[in-house]
Amino acid sequence: MEHDKEIQELKERLGRVENQLQNRSHSFSLSKFIIGFIVVFVLMLITIGVVQYIASS
């Protein structure tokens, strides 16, 4: 009986840990998207600046 209770507690803890990992994974993917968007935006601004500099020469 005590062994079954321990197994049940371990299953509950495992479920909580899995939920925490899923939440972290979601927030991590969102932060990766935001960082990627900022990098692409900055590269686009640099490219536009270089093209304008070459065109004005």
Secondary structure, DSSP 8 states (H G I E B T S, - for coil): -HHHHHHHHHHHHHHHHHHHHHHHHHHHHHHHHHHHHHHHHHHHHHHHHHHHHHHH-
